[in-house]
Amino acid sequence: MRRYYYRSPWSPILRWSLGFGLLFAVLSLFSLIASRVLSVVGPFLIVAGLMWAVFAVVSRMRDR
């Protein structure tokens, strides 16, 4: 026979609130870090992408 454990009706509400709060905090921190990092690294990524595209086009033209 299972023993009855009292569970407060506020328990699911508190658990979901804490879960969404934690999710919001983690996503906000990720957004802050991504915006700071991308503002510094972004131009280098754009230049690297353009250099890769030029290299791909030139190597494809050499193969023909």
ABEGO torsion letter per residue (X at the ends): XBBBBBBBAAAAAAAAAAAAAAAAAAAAAAAAAAAAAAAAAAAAAAAAAAAAAAAAAAAAAAAX
